[in-house]
Amino acid sequence: MPNARRTAAQGGGGFLMSGVPVVALGGVPTDRHLPVLASRADHCEGVGPRWSEISVRMSEATPQSSVRLSEVGVDWARVLFADTDALNAWQHDEPVDGLADVAFWGAAAEEAAAKFSAPELGEPGEDGVRGWAGLPVAQAWEKTRAVQSWKEETGRRMMVDFRPHSHHWQIMRQVRASEVEAGTVDIGDARLLCAMTSWGDGYFPVLANLDVSGALVAVRVSFSDANG
């Protein structure tokens, strides 16, 4: 990712990836997994507690100042903290094991389950979701098409999801099961973390926290200050 390396070499900042703002930063330790901390609060909007910020800590030093790097654009309500070299090996849609799941849920799920002899999917955090887990991709796709076609032909109300066992699937499987809606995946020596924003989509400022000498202490995404 030449844009990420160039941005990091220039001190960090933002650039567009497929039209979406992202942030790259150099000087991050690569010899250990870094702690990720988050705080949330009730922002008095009637929706319960939301994340105020999520930060990746590089040291235990006390931050003395912060610098705004840029902003990250969020689609599908999730944000990813990742090593750029690891992203070169990221498989978003292609399964890493040749397998896939089929999931469906909603008002007509029980009716569809009876018609297609579909069991409970059995995934943590997905009570009431029906489907099949760990099928060869071709078989999973045929089942997805059959259930989707039945839904469209009958006008039944439910959601149908084809889930290849990709890196994205590995993370989202943990997110759905997690009380804090976060998950990780290891690619090579790097551990990538994905978290739901709790604010949905948008543009969120990314800041670098610095110690008294100007060394990097943490990088954080501020969700409660989406306008700057």
N, C-alpha and C positions, 0 to 999 in steps of 0.2 A: 504494500500500500504506500506508494511514493508520496501521496498527499499527506498522509499521516506522519510519515518520517520527516518530511520537509517542515510541516507545521511544528512538530515536536522539537526539531533542531533550531527553530526560530524562537523557542521559548514557550511554545504551547499556544493554542487558540482554536478557532473553529474553521471548518470548511464544509462544503456540500458533498454528500455521498448519495448518489442517485436522487439528487434534489432535496435531500433532508439534511438539516444542519447537524453536524457531529463535532465533537471536541477531541483533540489529541494533545497529549502532554508527555514530555520526556522526563528523565531523571527519576523514574519510578523504580524501586527495588525489584529485581527479578529473581533473587535468590531465596525467596520465601513467599508463602501465601500471605496476603495482607488482610487485616481485619476490616470489615465493612460495618459501620455503625449507622444507626438511623434513629430519628426521633419523630414522634407524631403528637398531634394535639387536636383538640376539638376546636375547629375554626368557626364555630357558631353558625354553621350553615344548615343544620338539621340533618346532616348525613353521617354524623359520628366522627371519630378521630380520623384524620388523614395524615400522611407523611408531611412533616415540615421540611426535612432534608435527609439525604443519604450521603455518607462520606466514606471515602477510602483512606485509611490512615497509613502514613509512611513512617512516622516516628511518634514517640511519646512526648516530644517537646511541646511546650505551650504556644499556640499560635499567637502572634503579635499583630499580624495584619493579614488582609486578604486582597486578592487581585481577581477581578472578573476576567475569565478567559474568553468566554463567548456564551452561546446557548445551545442546548441540545433540543432537537425536534423529536417529539414522541408521537408515534403512530401505533395503533392497537394498544395504547395505554401501558406500554412496558418500556423499560430502559435497560440497556445492557452495558456492563462494565467489563472491558475485555482487553487482552493483550493483542496488539495489531498483528503480530506474526501468527498468533493462534487463529485469528480470523481468516487467514489465508486457507486454513484447513477446515473452516466451518462449513457444515452441510446443513442447509436450511430446510430443504425439501427432500433430498436424497437420503434414504435410510442407511444407517451405518451397519445394519445387520441383515438387510434384505427383507425385513418384516414391517408390518403396518397394523394399526388398529382401526376399527370402525366403531364410531360412537353415535348414538342418537338419543334425544331426550325431548320432552315437551308433552303437550296435551295428548298426542296420539301415540306416545312411545309404547305404552302397554299393548295397544292394538297391533302396532307394528311388530313388537316382540313376539306376540302370539302367531302372527302370520309367517314370520321368518325364523321362528324358533331361536330367537336371540336371547342369551342369558344376560344377567347383570354383568356389566363390564368389569366390575370388581376393582376399580382403581380408587385409591384413597382420595377422599374429598369429592367424590362424584356419586353420591347416593342417588339411586333412581335412574342412572344412565345405563342404557342397554347397548349391546353390541358384541364385538368379538375382538379379542386381544391376540397379538402375536401371530398373525396370518402371513403367509407369503404375499408380497405386494400385489401380484396379479389377482389372487383370490380376494384380497381385501378390497381391491378396486371394483371387482365385479359385484360384491355384496353392497358396496356403497352405491353403485349405480342402480342396483335393484331396489334398494330402500328409497333412494331419492326419486326414482321413477314412480314408485307407488305413491309416495307423498304428493308428487305433482299431479298425477292422474286422478287421485281421489280428493285433492284439496285439503288433505289433513295438515294439522298444525304441529310441526316439530322441527327440530334442528338435526341435521345429519352432518357428521364430521369425518373426513378421511384423514388419518394420522400416521404418516410414515415415520418410522423410528429414526428420525434425524436428530441432530444436536438440539434443534429447536424443540422437538418433541420431548427429549430428555429433560430439558429445563422446564417446559410447561407442565409436564407430569408432576414435578416437584412443586411448582407454583400452585397448582390446583389443590395439592394436599397440604400446603403450608398455611399456618395461621397468619403469617406475615406476608403471604403471597410473593415468595422469593424462592429461587432455585439456582443451582450451580451445575456446570458441566466441565469436566477436565478434558482439555485438548493438548496433547503433548505434556509439557511441564506446567502449562498455564491453567489456572482455574478461572472460569468466566462466571459472572453472576448476573442474573436477570431479576428485576423486581417490577411489580406493578406499581404505577405511580400513585394510585388511589385518587388521582385528580383527572384521570382520563388522558386524552391527547392534548398537545399544546407545545409551547416553547418555554423551556425552563433554563434559568441562568446556571452556569457552571463556574465555580470559583476555586482558586488555589489559596490555601491557608499557608502562611509563611511564618517561620520563627524569627527571632530577633536578628539573626544573621542573614535572613532572606532565603534560607533553605526551605524546601518543600516539606510541610508537615502533613497535609491532607488535601485531597481534591473532593469537592462536595457539589451536589446538585441541590439547589434550593427550589422546593416545590411551592412553598407558601409565598414566594416572591416572584411569581411567574412574569410579572411585568417589569422586572429589573432589580 
